[in-house]
């Protein structure tokens, strides 16, 4: 019985202690994913289907690179979404040799580009956190590749 009291007291102290610790800011990948889901569902109405979708937390200047096979004859749309900590997220499409094929030209949280490959090949999609509001924390960033 005393062990239950000890565990209960420890849990209460831990809970009480966490109330007085300043909250840590975390990237909001849920916000980015919610934005992507909206774009994906809106795209279904225009005949787009999902090839891949993912999210990550990125600090300013960081990037993630995703390998994707794009098939000749399909049109692809690569969309990004980021949480409110992002000012500018860039998407860059590279061929298998690392050459830039396409990149978005916007300076916002929701970049997008389209590509219609003439041959089936491997490509790399780079998602880059170019500029954040608060550079001491990360931004939640999502990316989706859709096709039709």
C-alpha positions as CSV (number, residue, x, y, z in Angstrom):
1,X,0.0,0.0,0.0
2,X,2.8,2.4,0.8
3,X,4.4,1.7,-2.5
4,X,1.2,2.8,-4.3
5,X,1.2,6.0,-2.3
6,X,4.8,6.6,-3.2
7,X,4.2,6.0,-6.9
8,X,1.1,8.2,-6.7
9,X,3.0,10.9,-4.9
10,X,5.8,10.8,-7.4
11,X,3.4,11.0,-10.4
12,X,1.6,14.0,-8.7
13,X,4.9,15.7,-8.1
14,X,6.0,15.1,-11.7
15,X,2.7,16.4,-13.0
16,X,2.9,19.5,-10.8
17,X,6.5,20.1,-11.7
18,X,5.7,20.1,-15.4
19,X,3.2,22.8,-14.9
20,X,6.0,25.2,-13.9
21,X,8.3,24.5,-16.7
22,X,8.1,26.8,-19.7
23,X,6.6,25.0,-22.7
24,X,9.0,24.1,-25.5
25,X,8.1,25.2,-29.0
26,X,7.7,22.3,-31.4
27,X,7.2,22.4,-35.1
28,X,3.6,21.8,-36.0
29,X,3.7,19.0,-38.5
30,X,-0.1,18.5,-37.9
31,X,-0.7,22.0,-39.3
32,X,1.4,21.1,-42.4
33,X,-0.3,17.7,-42.8
34,X,-3.8,19.3,-42.5
35,X,-2.9,21.8,-45.2
36,X,-1.7,19.0,-47.5
37,X,-4.8,16.9,-46.8
38,X,-6.9,19.8,-48.0
39,X,-4.8,20.2,-51.1
40,X,-5.0,16.5,-51.8
41,X,-8.8,16.3,-51.4
42,X,-9.3,19.4,-53.6
43,X,-7.0,17.8,-56.2
44,X,-9.2,14.7,-56.3
45,X,-12.0,16.9,-57.8
46,X,-9.6,17.8,-60.7
47,X,-8.5,14.2,-61.3
48,X,-5.3,14.2,-59.3
49,X,-4.2,11.0,-57.3
50,X,-1.7,10.8,-54.5
51,X,1.8,9.4,-55.3
52,X,3.3,10.1,-51.9
53,X,2.9,12.5,-49.0
54,X,5.2,13.1,-46.0
55,X,6.1,15.6,-43.4
56,X,9.2,16.7,-41.4
57,X,10.4,19.3,-38.9
58,X,13.0,21.6,-40.5
59,X,15.1,24.4,-39.0
60,X,16.0,27.4,-41.1
61,X,18.4,26.3,-43.9
62,X,17.7,22.6,-43.4
63,X,16.2,20.4,-46.2
64,X,14.9,16.9,-46.8
65,X,15.4,15.1,-50.0
66,X,12.9,12.5,-51.2
67,X,13.5,9.9,-53.9
68,X,10.6,9.4,-56.3
69,X,10.0,7.6,-59.6
70,X,8.0,9.7,-62.1
71,X,6.5,7.9,-65.0
72,X,6.4,9.3,-68.6
73,X,3.0,10.5,-69.7
74,X,1.8,11.5,-66.3
75,X,1.6,15.0,-65.1
76,X,2.9,15.6,-61.6
77,X,2.2,18.3,-59.1
78,X,4.5,18.7,-56.1
79,X,3.0,20.7,-53.3
80,X,4.3,21.9,-50.0
81,X,2.7,23.2,-46.9
82,X,4.3,24.6,-43.7
83,X,3.2,25.8,-40.3
84,X,3.0,29.4,-39.2
85,X,6.7,29.5,-38.3
86,X,7.7,29.3,-41.9
87,X,8.0,32.4,-44.1
88,X,9.4,30.7,-47.2
89,X,9.6,27.0,-48.1
90,X,11.1,26.0,-51.4
91,X,10.6,22.8,-53.5
92,X,13.2,21.9,-56.0
93,X,13.0,18.9,-58.4
94,X,16.3,17.3,-59.5
95,X,17.0,14.6,-62.0
96,X,19.0,11.5,-61.1
97,X,22.2,13.3,-61.9
98,X,21.4,16.2,-59.5
99,X,20.5,18.7,-62.2
100,X,17.6,21.1,-61.3
101,X,14.6,20.3,-63.5
102,X,12.1,22.7,-61.9
103,X,11.7,24.8,-58.7
104,X,9.0,27.0,-57.3
105,X,9.5,30.7,-57.7
106,X,7.4,31.8,-54.7
107,X,8.4,33.2,-51.4
108,X,5.7,31.6,-49.2
109,X,4.6,28.7,-47.0
110,X,2.9,26.8,-49.8
111,X,5.2,26.2,-52.8
112,X,4.0,24.2,-55.8
113,X,5.5,23.0,-59.1
114,X,4.3,20.8,-61.9
115,X,6.3,18.5,-64.2
116,X,5.4,16.2,-67.0
117,X,8.4,13.8,-67.6
118,X,9.0,12.5,-71.2
119,X,10.7,9.4,-69.8
120,X,10.2,7.3,-66.7
121,X,13.1,8.1,-64.4
122,X,14.2,8.6,-60.8
123,X,14.0,12.1,-59.4
124,X,14.8,13.8,-56.2
125,X,12.4,16.3,-54.5
126,X,14.2,18.7,-52.2
127,X,12.1,20.5,-49.6
128,X,14.0,23.5,-48.2
129,X,13.2,25.6,-45.2
130,X,14.6,28.8,-46.7
131,X,13.3,31.3,-44.2
132,X,11.5,30.9,-40.8
133,X,9.8,33.4,-38.5
134,X,11.6,32.1,-35.4
135,X,15.0,30.8,-36.4
136,X,15.6,29.1,-33.0
137,X,12.8,26.5,-33.6
138,X,11.8,24.3,-36.5
139,X,8.9,24.5,-38.8
140,X,6.5,21.7,-39.6
141,X,6.7,21.1,-43.3
142,X,4.7,18.7,-45.5
143,X,5.2,17.7,-49.1
144,X,2.9,15.7,-51.5
145,X,3.4,14.4,-55.0
146,X,0.2,14.0,-56.9
147,X,-0.4,12.9,-60.5
148,X,-2.9,12.5,-63.3
